[in-house]
Amino acid sequence: MGWKNVKEHYRIVHQVRVEEKGICIGSPYISDIIVIGLDGVLKKRDDGHANSNLKRYMQEFDADPEKLNRLVTTPDTFTNSVVVYTYEGSKIIEKLCETPGWPNVTHDGLMMYDNTFSTDRSKVVEFALSNAQAGVSLATARVGENRRRLAEAESWLAECLADVSVLKKMQE
């Protein structure tokens, strides 16, 4: 996938990252101002009114869609390969990048946030543990809330069943 090819060829000064929806060009606040599918076809456009660079990108993409397609579908080449770590649940994952740290991306286009990526594996284990502990806390609170709601619903059901029973006896 050629996210780096696109970034370099079009001199993109915005953040470029790869998400499930495609190659996203954006900012720290809006990651997907423009989206290019992994097939090299524009999926989300920008009108260019807010930013001259965004307008330029769109003009250059539109001028030669085949070029955009070739850049996206041509594998990127990297001058440096630094090992960084991240996590998914309890799984610690090793990735490569040219330059570690935010707002840089891994070779496969993932944004390296300071609290999810590091060159130090032990830090990533700490990040993952902290995230898992926060998940336990949130899940515990949610389970408690759902138990309270279930108890209320069961109480209401018991009242309704009692009412039905009394009313049926009145019909006899």
Beta strands, then each sheet from edge to edge (+ up, - down):
strand 1: 15-19
strand 2: 22-26
strand 3: 34-36
strand 4: 42-44
strand 5: 82-88
strand 6: 91-97
sheet 1: 1+ 2- 3+ 4-
sheet 2: 5+ 6-
end
